[in-house]
Amino acid sequence: MEKAKLSSALFAGTRFDRKRFAADFARFRQVPSARGQDAASAAPSSAPSPEKKRKRKSKARAKKNKKKRAEEAASDCDVEGFSVFKGLATKKEGEDCEKKVETGMSEDSEVVRRRKEVEREIERAAILRKRFDIHISGQNVPAPLENFEELVSRYGCDSYLVGNLSKLGFQEPTPIQRQAIPILLLGRECFACAPTGSGKTLAFLFPILMKIKPGSKEGVKAVILCPTRELAAQTTRECKKLAKGRKFYIKLMTKDLSKSGNFKDMHCDILVSTPLRLDHAVQKRDLDLSRVEYLVLDESDKLFELGFVEVIDSIVKACSNPSIIRSLFSATLPDSIEALARTIMHDAVRVIVGRKNSASSLIKQKLIFAGTEKGKLLALRQSFAEVSLDPSLADFS
């Protein structure tokens, strides 16, 4: 009794939460009946601890979030509308979703494969340019040619042109031909600098013959400007040799044609001329150049040096076709000429073979002191005899 009184005195005014401490009360409570023991043993299960409640709530919350995420994922693969046969519709949606995933994976792999292929092509083009000492500047420059057979496989060139190349003795393209031909075939403007004797003439003639249709009666399709009459005549001869087998109308602007030619009734696909003669025909004889698709300035450094800037500007304006492709080819490319070239060209690609403004390493150069004019002829004949060269094959441009 004294202990009970002491405990009651100690815990007077204290309130116990019976639900919270039900297990402790049941442990010290003496209940003789079995039903009371059952009730006491069932009390802990009916009233779980706060930690268990928190665990249950967290599990329920995680389960709810998982279900929500599953519903969102399933909604991505849903088909608009509904189906009465829900089971079949769900199965079909699952199959569609799997197909979409497979398609996405295949598209990703295709993109990766194409990217790798493009990277390999860029690397191969860089190696080829380094090998042949080709320097370029510009955007989206096409890869250089490895051989003339690529003209057929890559650009659909007619077999007669490739056959004419082999007949003329061209086995492999020169560095300037490797890069300039693909640029012009893709419709890009360019100004190219390569040493004398490097094959610049073929580099601009070949794309013209590939792109324009022979025997057109719609007017001049290509104009080639040369600084001298001799170079213009030589370019015309080379063009006719290369075009053998197709009925191209290739004309050389002579003095008589410039002064008295009937250009309205004249059929001409490719016109080769010096600047003054062509400008005279445009101004005085009403030569129409509005349908010209290709304008080439050969030896452009010489053209601008000889004071033809105003004449060339007049010819460029006469070639008013908005889709015209302009190109400049030169053995040297001074900064002043390059600045002038950029004023008449749009998004042009610059191609330089070897060192800028340098002589070709393939040409043997020799300085001979002749003394008199007759001595020049004697020295020239002696040089021909030493190398067994046919004088008709010599180029004095």
C-alpha positions in Angstrom: 0.0 0.0 0.0 2.8 2.3 0.8 4.4 1.7 -2.6 1.1 2.3 -4.3 0.7 5.6 -2.4 4.2 6.6 -3.2 3.7 5.9 -6.9 0.4 7.8 -7.0 2.2 10.7 -5.3 5.0 10.6 -7.7 2.8 10.5 -10.8 0.0 12.7 -9.6 -1.2 15.0 -12.4 0.5 12.9 -15.1 -1.6 11.7 -18.1 -0.6 8.7 -20.1 -1.6 8.0 -23.7 -3.1 4.5 -23.4 -3.2 3.9 -27.1 0.4 4.8 -27.6 1.6 2.7 -24.6 -1.0 -0.1 -25.1 1.7 -2.7 -25.4 3.4 -1.6 -22.1 0.0 -1.6 -20.3 -0.8 -5.0 -21.6 2.6 -6.4 -20.4 2.0 -5.4 -16.7 -1.8 -5.9 -16.6 -2.9 -9.2 -15.1 -5.9 -10.5 -16.9 -7.0 -14.0 -15.8 -9.3 -14.6 -18.7 -8.1 -15.9 -22.0 -10.2 -13.4 -23.9 -8.5 -10.6 -22.0 -5.1 -12.1 -23.0 -6.2 -12.3 -26.6 -7.4 -8.7 -26.5 -4.1 -7.6 -25.0 -2.1 -9.6 -27.6 -4.1 -8.1 -30.4 -3.6 -4.5 -29.1 -0.2 -4.0 -30.6 -1.3 -5.1 -34.1 -4.4 -2.8 -34.0 -2.3 0.2 -33.0 1.0 0.2 -35.0 3.9 2.4 -34.0 4.5 5.8 -35.7 7.6 4.5 -37.5 5.5 1.7 -39.1 2.9 4.3 -40.1 5.6 6.4 -41.7 7.0 3.4 -43.6 3.5 2.5 -44.8 2.8 6.0 -46.0 6.2 6.2 -47.8 5.5 2.8 -49.5 2.0 3.9 -50.5 3.4 7.1 -51.9 6.1 5.3 -53.9 3.6 2.9 -55.2 1.3 5.8 -56.3 4.2 7.6 -58.0 5.2 4.4 -59.8 1.7 3.9 -61.0 1.6 7.5 -62.2 4.8 7.1 -64.1 3.6 4.0 -65.8 0.4 5.7 -66.8 2.4 8.6 -68.3 4.7 6.2 -70.2 1.6 4.4 -71.5 0.0 7.6 -72.6 3.0 8.3 -75.0 2.0 5.2 -76.9 -1.8 5.7 -76.8 -3.8 5.8 -80.0 -6.4 8.6 -80.3 -10.0 7.4 -79.7 -10.9 4.2 -77.8 -11.6 0.6 -78.6 -14.5 -1.4 -77.2 -12.1 -4.4 -77.0 -9.9 -2.9 -74.4 -7.6 -5.9 -74.1 -6.9 -6.0 -77.8 -6.4 -2.2 -77.9 -3.9 -2.4 -75.1 -2.0 -5.1 -76.8 -1.9 -3.2 -80.1 -0.8 -0.1 -78.3 2.1 -2.0 -76.7 3.1 -3.4 -80.1 3.0 0.1 -81.6 5.1 1.4 -78.8 7.7 -1.3 -79.3 7.7 -0.6 -83.1 8.3 3.1 -82.3 11.1 2.3 -80.0 12.7 0.0 -82.6 12.2 2.6 -85.4 13.8 5.3 -83.2 16.8 3.0 -82.5 17.2 2.2 -86.2 17.0 5.9 -87.1 19.7 6.7 -84.5 22.0 4.0 -85.8 21.4 5.3 -89.4 22.3 8.9 -88.3 25.5 7.6 -86.6 26.4 5.6 -89.6 26.0 8.6 -92.0 28.0 10.8 -89.6 30.8 8.4 -89.6 30.7 8.1 -93.4 30.8 11.9 -93.8 33.8 12.1 -91.4 35.6 9.4 -93.4 35.0 11.3 -96.6 36.3 14.5 -95.1 39.4 12.8 -93.9 40.0 11.1 -97.2 39.6 14.5 -99.0 42.0 16.2 -96.6 44.6 13.4 -97.2 44.2 13.8 -101.0 44.6 17.6 -100.9 47.7 17.3 -98.7 49.2 14.8 -101.1 48.8 17.1 -104.2 49.5 20.3 -102.3 45.9 21.7 -102.9 44.9 24.6 -100.6 41.2 25.7 -100.4 39.1 28.3 -98.7 35.4 28.3 -98.6 32.4 26.5 -97.2 31.1 23.0 -98.2 33.9 22.4 -100.7 33.5 19.1 -102.6 36.1 16.4 -102.3 38.8 16.3 -105.1 38.8 13.7 -107.8 41.0 10.6 -107.3 40.8 9.7 -111.0 38.8 10.6 -114.2 36.6 7.5 -113.7 35.0 9.3 -110.7 33.5 11.7 -113.2 31.2 8.9 -114.4 30.5 7.3 -111.0 30.0 10.6 -109.0 28.7 13.0 -111.6 27.2 10.9 -114.4 29.7 12.1 -117.1 29.0 10.8 -120.6 31.4 8.1 -121.7 32.5 10.0 -124.9 34.1 12.8 -122.8 36.2 10.3 -120.8 37.1 8.5 -124.0 38.2 11.8 -125.6 40.4 12.4 -122.5 42.2 9.1 -123.0 42.6 9.7 -126.7 44.2 13.1 -126.0 46.6 11.4 -123.6 45.1 12.5 -120.3 45.6 9.6 -117.8 45.4 11.2 -114.4 43.9 14.6 -113.5 46.3 17.3 -112.4 45.9 18.9 -109.0 43.9 21.9 -110.3 41.7 19.6 -112.3 41.1 17.4 -109.3 39.6 20.2 -107.3 38.2 22.8 -109.7 36.2 20.3 -111.8 34.0 19.1 -108.8 33.5 22.7 -107.7 32.1 23.8 -111.1 30.1 20.7 -111.5 28.3 21.4 -108.2 27.4 24.9 -109.4 29.9 26.7 -107.2 31.8 29.8 -108.4 35.6 29.7 -107.9 38.8 31.5 -108.6 41.7 29.1 -109.1 45.5 29.8 -109.0 47.8 27.2 -110.5 51.2 27.5 -112.3 51.4 27.7 -116.1 51.2 24.3 -117.7 49.1 22.7 -114.9 46.0 22.0 -117.0 43.8 25.0 -116.1 42.1 25.0 -119.6 40.8 21.5 -119.2 39.7 22.3 -115.6 37.1 24.8 -116.9 36.3 23.3 -120.3 35.3 19.9 -118.9 32.5 21.0 -116.6 31.1 23.3 -119.3 30.9 20.4 -121.8 29.3 18.2 -119.2 26.6 20.7 -118.2 25.4 22.5 -121.3 23.3 20.8 -124.0 24.9 20.6 -127.5 23.2 22.1 -130.5 21.1 24.6 -128.5 19.3 27.4 -130.5 18.6 29.5 -127.4 21.7 31.6 -127.6 25.2 31.5 -126.2 25.5 29.3 -123.1 29.2 29.7 -122.2 31.7 32.6 -122.6 35.4 32.3 -122.2 37.5 35.4 -122.1 41.2 35.3 -122.9 43.7 38.2 -122.8 45.2 37.5 -126.2 44.0 36.3 -129.6 46.6 33.5 -129.7 45.4 32.1 -126.3 41.7 32.4 -127.5 42.5 30.4 -130.7 44.4 27.8 -128.7 41.5 27.4 -126.2 39.0 27.0 -129.1 41.1 24.2 -130.6 41.3 22.4 -127.3 37.6 22.7 -126.7 36.8 21.3 -130.1 39.1 18.3 -129.5 37.5 17.6 -126.2 33.9 17.9 -127.6 34.5 15.6 -130.5 31.6 13.2 -130.9 28.9 15.8 -130.0 27.5 18.6 -132.1 28.6 21.5 -130.1 28.6 24.9 -131.7 32.0 26.4 -130.6 32.9 29.8 -132.0 36.0 32.0 -131.9 35.3 35.7 -131.9 37.4 36.9 -134.9 37.7 40.5 -136.0 35.3 40.0 -138.9 32.7 38.2 -136.8 32.8 41.0 -134.2 32.3 43.7 -136.8 29.8 42.1 -139.2 28.5 39.0 -137.6 24.7 38.3 -137.6 24.4 37.1 -134.0 20.6 36.8 -134.1 20.7 33.9 -136.5 24.0 32.4 -135.4 24.0 29.1 -133.4 26.6 29.2 -130.7 27.0 27.1 -127.5 30.5 28.2 -126.4 32.0 31.5 -127.4 35.7 32.2 -127.0 36.9 35.8 -127.3 39.1 38.6 -126.2 37.4 41.3 -124.1 37.5 44.2 -126.6 36.0 42.1 -129.5 33.3 40.7 -127.3 32.4 44.1 -125.9 32.2 45.5 -129.4 29.8 42.8 -130.5 27.6 43.4 -127.5 27.5 47.2 -127.9 27.4 47.5 -131.7 26.0 44.2 -133.0 23.4 43.5 -130.3 25.0 40.2 -129.2 22.7 38.7 -126.5 24.5 37.3 -123.5 21.4 37.1 -121.2 21.3 33.3 -121.3 25.0 32.6 -120.6 25.3 29.9 -117.9 29.1 29.9 -117.6 31.5 32.9 -117.7 35.2 32.1 -117.5 38.0 34.6 -117.2 41.2 32.7 -118.3 44.5 34.2 -117.2 42.5 36.8 -115.2 45.6 38.4 -113.8 46.7 39.4 -117.4 43.1 40.6 -118.2 43.1 43.0 -115.3 46.7 44.1 -115.8 46.1 45.1 -119.5 43.5 47.6 -118.4 40.3 45.7 -119.3 38.6 46.3 -116.0 35.9 48.6 -117.4 35.4 46.3 -120.4 35.1 43.2 -118.3 32.7 44.9 -116.0 30.5 45.7 -119.0 30.6 42.1 -120.2 29.8 40.8 -116.7 26.7 43.1 -116.6 25.7 41.8 -120.1 25.7 38.3 -118.8 22.6 38.9 -116.7 21.4 35.3 -116.1 20.8 35.1 -112.4 22.0 31.5 -112.2 25.3 32.2 -114.0 28.4 30.5 -112.7 31.5 32.7 -112.8 35.1 31.4 -112.5 38.6 32.9 -112.7 41.7 31.0 -113.6 45.1 32.4 -113.3 48.8 31.5 -112.9 49.2 34.2 -110.3 46.7 35.8 -107.9 47.7 39.2 -106.5 45.7 40.6 -103.7 44.3 43.4 -105.9 43.0 40.9 -108.5 41.5 38.7 -105.7 39.7 41.8 -104.3 38.3 42.6 -107.8 37.2 39.0 -108.3 35.2 39.0 -105.0 33.2 42.0 -106.2 31.7 40.0 -109.1 31.4 36.6 -107.4 29.2 35.2 -104.7 30.3 32.6 -102.1 33.3 31.6 -104.3 35.7 28.9 -103.4 39.4 29.8 -103.7 41.7 27.0 -104.9 45.5 27.4 -104.8 47.9 24.7 -106.0 51.4 24.8 -104.5 52.7 28.1 -103.3 50.8 31.2 -104.3 52.3 33.1 -107.3 55.0 30.5 -107.9 56.2 28.7 -111.0 55.3 25.1 -111.8 57.8 22.5 -110.6 57.0 20.4 -113.6 58.4 23.0 -116.0 62.1 23.2 -116.6 63.2 26.8 -116.8 66.4 28.0 -118.3 67.9 31.5 -119.0 69.9 31.9 -122.2 71.7 35.0 -123.3 71.0 35.5 -127.0 72.4 39.0 -127.7 70.3 39.8 -130.8 66.9 39.0 -132.3 68.5 36.5 -134.7 70.3 35.0 -131.7 66.9 34.3 -130.1 65.7 32.2 -133.1 69.0 30.3 -133.1 68.8 29.6 -129.4 65.2 28.5 -129.7 65.9 26.1 -132.5 68.8 24.7 -130.5 66.5 24.1 -127.5 64.0 22.3 -129.7 66.8 20.1 -131.1 68.1 19.2 -127.6 64.7 17.9 -126.4 63.3 16.7 -129.7 60.3 18.9 -129.4 57.9 19.6 -132.3 57.6 23.4 -132.6 53.9 23.1 -133.4 53.4 21.9 -129.8 55.1 24.8 -128.1 53.0 27.3 -126.1 54.2 30.9 -126.2 51.4 32.4 -124.2 
